[in-house]
Amino acid sequence: MKHSEAMIAERRAHTRIEWPQLYIRVAEHVYRTTEWSYGGFVLEDELGNLAPGALLRIDGLVAEEGYRHGHAPEVVDIRARVLRAIPEQSSAALTCLKLDDDAYRILHAIEDGALSIAANQA
């Protein structure tokens, strides 16, 4: 880990989660996360739709497993800002400005499920 990465990691208020991933809906377009926390998301953005500085309303959220089994995203109200586009990785980083109670409940349940699975595999 580079020194700058270590400094960034120390400033994080929320632990990043790399598994399980989420699918989030923004204006009828669904994006897959590559990592997430309560404070933000890194999304796959192959088309480069997400411009730095853009304000987004995330209105749907579902765990990867549910999405793969045809479950529609649950309705949430997350306000976010695009921090940066990462064209070489076809992704974009978002920071959450506001999570509603439903979004927090869903993220917490997904995080708890991931932790129990990891504990059972250990």
Backbone as CSV, one residue per row, in Angstrom:
resi,resn,N_x,N_y,N_z,CA_x,CA_y,CA_z,C_x,C_y,C_z
1,MET,0.848,-1.173,0.000,0.000,0.000,0.000,0.891,1.233,0.000
2,LYS,0.592,2.174,-0.887,1.342,3.413,-0.939,0.991,4.275,0.268
3,HIS,1.898,5.203,0.576,1.681,6.093,1.712,0.371,6.866,1.558
4,SER,0.089,7.378,0.351,-1.141,8.156,0.141,-2.373,7.278,0.348
5,GLU,-2.320,6.005,-0.062,-3.446,5.097,0.152,-3.656,4.834,1.639
6,ALA,-2.577,4.710,2.384,-2.678,4.490,3.823,-3.310,5.701,4.501
7,MET,-2.947,6.906,4.071,-3.520,8.113,4.652,-5.014,8.204,4.345
8,ILE,-5.416,7.861,3.134,-6.831,7.885,2.765,-7.593,6.870,3.600
9,ALA,-7.044,5.671,3.745,-7.708,4.624,4.518,-7.926,5.073,5.958
10,GLU,-6.974,5.798,6.521,-7.108,6.264,7.900,-8.221,7.282,8.051
11,ARG,-8.544,8.035,6.996,-9.574,9.063,7.068,-10.976,8.498,6.840
12,ARG,-11.104,7.281,6.364,-12.412,6.723,6.063,-13.228,6.533,7.332
13,ALA,-14.465,6.984,7.256,-15.363,6.815,8.395,-16.029,5.444,8.362
14,HIS,-16.100,4.828,7.175,-16.796,3.549,7.004,-15.895,2.559,6.275
15,THR,-15.937,1.324,6.702,-15.153,0.268,6.071,-15.706,-0.044,4.696
16,ARG,-14.836,-0.180,3.717,-15.260,-0.562,2.365,-15.578,-2.047,2.327
17,ILE,-16.615,-2.384,1.583,-17.036,-3.773,1.439,-16.911,-4.154,-0.032
18,GLU,-16.190,-5.229,-0.304,-15.983,-5.666,-1.688,-16.876,-6.839,-2.059
19,TRP,-17.508,-7.479,-1.056,-18.419,-8.582,-1.332,-19.437,-8.658,-0.213
20,PRO,-20.693,-8.853,-0.445,-21.330,-8.957,-1.764,-21.519,-7.571,-2.371
21,GLN,-21.641,-7.540,-3.679,-21.841,-6.283,-4.357,-23.315,-5.918,-4.400
22,LEU,-23.574,-4.699,-4.799,-24.923,-4.168,-4.871,-25.236,-3.758,-6.304
23,TYR,-26.496,-3.662,-6.577,-26.962,-3.024,-7.804,-27.791,-1.845,-7.361
24,ILE,-27.481,-0.666,-7.916,-28.222,0.531,-7.554,-28.856,1.123,-8.808
25,ARG,-30.027,1.738,-8.599,-30.748,2.324,-9.723,-30.712,3.845,-9.599
26,VAL,-30.311,4.473,-10.720,-30.288,5.927,-10.833,-31.018,6.264,-12.123
27,ALA,-32.146,6.935,-12.010,-32.906,7.376,-13.187,-33.121,6.236,-14.190
28,GLU,-33.622,5.125,-13.694,-33.949,3.950,-14.521,-32.737,3.208,-15.082
29,HIS,-31.515,3.630,-14.746,-30.320,2.897,-15.166,-29.767,2.174,-13.943
30,VAL,-29.417,0.906,-14.106,-28.907,0.111,-12.986,-27.391,-0.039,-13.130
31,TYR,-26.690,0.249,-12.042,-25.229,0.138,-11.989,-24.840,-0.913,-10.958
32,ARG,-23.744,-1.624,-11.219,-23.183,-2.590,-10.269,-22.042,-1.924,-9.529
33,THR,-21.986,-2.137,-8.220,-20.864,-1.603,-7.446,-19.672,-2.556,-7.564
34,THR,-18.482,-2.000,-7.381,-17.289,-2.844,-7.274,-16.779,-2.835,-5.840
35,GLU,-17.191,-1.818,-5.081,-16.986,-1.779,-3.638,-17.925,-0.712,-3.096
36,TRP,-18.229,-0.832,-1.816,-19.181,0.114,-1.226,-18.972,0.221,0.270
37,SER,-19.535,1.274,0.827,-19.605,1.467,2.269,-20.825,2.337,2.510
38,TYR,-21.113,2.616,3.772,-22.229,3.513,4.079,-21.933,4.925,3.566
39,GLY,-20.696,5.229,3.328,-20.301,6.567,2.894,-20.211,6.765,1.403
40,GLY,-20.269,5.680,0.618,-20.177,5.860,-0.826,-20.065,4.548,-1.572
41,PHE,-19.981,4.690,-2.887,-19.949,3.538,-3.790,-18.905,3.774,-4.874
42,VAL,-18.304,2.702,-5.356,-17.569,2.734,-6.617,-18.406,1.889,-7.566
43,LEU,-18.816,2.503,-8.678,-19.725,1.856,-9.620,-19.039,1.544,-10.931
44,GLU,-19.461,0.458,-11.561,-19.062,0.205,-12.941,-19.803,1.223,-13.802
45,ASP,-19.071,1.931,-14.641,-19.670,2.947,-15.506,-19.024,2.864,-16.880
46,GLU,-19.307,1.778,-17.577,-18.672,1.518,-18.864,-18.984,2.578,-19.914
47,LEU,-20.153,3.214,-19.817,-20.542,4.219,-20.803,-20.072,5.626,-20.435
48,GLY,-19.507,5.787,-19.260,-19.034,7.102,-18.834,-20.162,8.093,-18.600
49,ASN,-21.303,7.616,-18.106,-22.473,8.473,-17.880,-22.328,9.380,-16.665
50,LEU,-21.458,9.026,-15.736,-21.403,9.724,-14.451,-20.268,10.743,-14.438
51,ALA,-20.629,12.018,-14.535,-19.647,13.102,-14.605,-19.296,13.596,-13.201
52,PRO,-18.016,13.856,-12.954,-17.616,14.380,-11.641,-18.410,15.641,-11.286
53,GLY,-18.847,15.693,-10.025,-19.624,16.826,-9.543,-21.124,16.643,-9.668
54,ALA,-21.556,15.681,-10.485,-22.991,15.476,-10.683,-23.649,15.034,-9.379
55,LEU,-24.842,15.574,-9.124,-25.643,15.159,-7.980,-26.625,14.101,-8.456
56,LEU,-26.727,13.000,-7.712,-27.565,11.876,-8.118,-28.575,11.545,-7.038
57,ARG,-29.715,11.051,-7.485,-30.697,10.473,-6.565,-30.757,8.989,-6.876
58,ILE,-30.273,8.175,-5.959,-30.340,6.720,-6.087,-31.689,6.313,-5.519
59,ASP,-32.519,5.691,-6.368,-33.876,5.372,-5.916,-34.140,3.881,-5.798
60,GLY,-33.111,3.057,-6.054,-33.274,1.617,-5.916,-31.980,0.956,-5.497
61,LEU,-32.107,-0.114,-4.705,-30.935,-0.792,-4.153,-31.278,-2.255,-3.934
62,VAL,-30.395,-3.157,-4.388,-30.603,-4.589,-4.187,-29.236,-5.270,-4.111
63,ALA,-29.137,-6.314,-3.301,-27.902,-7.107,-3.220,-27.706,-7.867,-4.519
64,GLU,-26.462,-8.151,-4.837,-26.120,-8.829,-6.091,-26.872,-10.149,-6.249
65,GLU,-26.930,-10.952,-5.203,-27.592,-12.257,-5.279,-29.073,-12.093,-5.630
66,GLY,-29.725,-11.135,-4.997,-31.129,-10.879,-5.295,-31.332,-10.415,-6.727
67,TYR,-30.463,-9.542,-7.197,-30.561,-9.027,-8.567,-30.409,-10.162,-9.580
68,ARG,-29.466,-11.052,-9.306,-29.237,-12.184,-10.224,-30.410,-13.150,-10.257
69,HIS,-31.224,-13.141,-9.188,-32.412,-13.995,-9.147,-33.674,-13.240,-9.571
70,GLY,-33.496,-12.075,-10.181,-34.621,-11.346,-10.739,-35.355,-10.419,-9.796
71,HIS,-34.817,-10.203,-8.594,-35.471,-9.290,-7.660,-35.227,-7.845,-8.092
72,ALA,-36.276,-7.067,-8.104,-36.156,-5.652,-8.435,-35.510,-4.905,-7.263
73,PRO,-34.823,-3.810,-7.546,-34.270,-3.013,-6.453,-35.376,-2.507,-5.529
74,GLU,-35.084,-2.478,-4.225,-36.020,-1.909,-3.258,-35.933,-0.388,-3.343
75,VAL,-37.053,0.264,-3.107,-37.112,1.715,-3.197,-36.379,2.342,-2.012
76,VAL,-35.442,3.233,-2.331,-34.675,3.968,-1.327,-34.552,5.421,-1.791
77,ASP,-34.046,6.250,-0.923,-33.759,7.636,-1.282,-32.362,7.960,-0.781
78,ILE,-31.394,7.808,-1.678,-29.995,8.109,-1.368,-29.591,9.278,-2.252
79,ARG,-29.047,10.305,-1.651,-28.507,11.425,-2.419,-26.995,11.274,-2.429
80,ALA,-26.412,11.426,-3.616,-24.969,11.199,-3.752,-24.373,12.199,-4.737
81,ARG,-23.070,12.353,-4.650,-22.316,13.193,-5.593,-21.225,12.333,-6.215
82,VAL,-21.029,12.514,-7.521,-19.944,11.816,-8.209,-18.648,12.545,-7.857
83,LEU,-17.757,11.846,-7.144,-16.473,12.444,-6.762,-15.494,12.454,-7.919
84,ARG,-15.424,11.305,-8.604,-14.475,11.223,-9.718,-14.883,10.106,-10.665
85,ALA,-14.565,10.329,-11.926,-14.691,9.289,-12.936,-13.323,8.611,-13.007
86,ILE,-13.346,7.302,-13.237,-12.098,6.539,-13.348,-12.154,5.809,-14.691
87,PRO,-11.903,6.545,-15.798,-12.105,5.968,-17.133,-11.281,4.715,-17.408
88,GLU,-10.052,4.645,-16.871,-9.203,3.473,-17.132,-9.774,2.213,-16.492
89,GLN,-10.666,2.375,-15.517,-11.316,1.230,-14.876,-12.803,1.164,-15.210
90,SER,-13.255,2.042,-16.116,-14.675,2.129,-16.478,-15.551,2.193,-15.234
91,SER,-15.187,3.099,-14.332,-15.936,3.212,-13.087,-16.000,4.668,-12.629
92,ALA,-16.797,4.887,-11.599,-16.935,6.212,-11.001,-17.100,6.043,-9.496
93,ALA,-16.575,7.002,-8.738,-16.675,6.974,-7.274,-17.711,8.006,-6.835
94,LEU,-18.613,7.575,-5.966,-19.668,8.434,-5.440,-19.527,8.550,-3.932
95,THR,-19.899,9.694,-3.404,-20.001,9.858,-1.968,-21.470,10.072,-1.619
96,CYS,-21.915,9.449,-0.563,-23.302,9.573,-0.135,-23.468,10.840,0.694
97,LEU,-24.432,11.638,0.320,-24.750,12.848,1.058,-25.884,12.604,2.041
98,LYS,-26.773,11.651,1.696,-27.922,11.334,2.552,-28.377,9.910,2.268
99,LEU,-28.579,9.147,3.337,-29.169,7.799,3.248,-30.483,7.834,4.011
100,ASP,-31.570,7.360,3.393,-32.814,7.272,4.156,-32.796,6.012,5.013
101,ASP,-33.803,5.857,5.859,-33.857,4.720,6.774,-33.906,3.385,6.033
102,ASP,-34.624,3.333,4.909,-34.708,2.088,4.139,-33.346,1.701,3.569
103,ALA,-32.616,2.677,3.041,-31.286,2.395,2.495,-30.359,1.885,3.591
104,TYR,-30.376,2.540,4.743,-29.529,2.110,5.850,-29.885,0.682,6.273
105,ARG,-31.178,0.396,6.374,-31.636,-0.946,6.776,-31.145,-2.004,5.784
106,ILE,-31.273,-1.722,4.499,-30.857,-2.680,3.464,-29.349,-2.889,3.508
107,LEU,-28.582,-1.806,3.557,-27.118,-1.929,3.604,-26.672,-2.680,4.848
108,HIS,-27.308,-2.387,5.972,-26.961,-3.062,7.226,-27.251,-4.560,7.130
109,ALA,-28.390,-4.926,6.550,-28.737,-6.344,6.403,-27.758,-7.054,5.472
110,ILE,-27.368,-6.388,4.397,-26.407,-6.986,3.460,-25.050,-7.149,4.136
111,GLU,-24.624,-6.125,4.864,-23.343,-6.195,5.581,-23.374,-7.318,6.614
112,ASP,-24.451,-7.417,7.395,-24.564,-8.478,8.396,-24.523,-9.854,7.752
113,GLY,-25.206,-10.017,6.616,-25.191,-11.290,5.896,-23.799,-11.654,5.425
114,ALA,-23.064,-10.664,4.925,-21.699,-10.902,4.449,-20.798,-11.295,5.611
115,LEU,-20.969,-10.640,6.757,-20.133,-10.959,7.918,-20.417,-12.362,8.432
116,SER,-21.711,-12.783,8.445,-22.007,-14.142,8.929,-21.462,-15.198,7.981
117,ILE,-21.539,-14.930,6.678,-21.004,-15.892,5.707,-19.490,-16.004,5.888
118,ALA,-18.810,-14.865,6.049,-17.351,-14.889,6.228,-16.975,-15.633,7.509
119,ALA,-17.739,-15.428,8.573,-17.453,-16.112,9.840,-17.656,-17.620,9.705
120,ASN,-18.670,-18.031,8.979,-18.924,-19.463,8.786,-17.872,-20.130,7.903
121,GLN,-17.255,-19.348,7.008,-16.238,-19.913,6.126,-14.884,-19.986,6.802
122,ALA,-14.720,-19.243,7.886,-13.405,-19.197,8.569,-13.162,-20.450,9.363
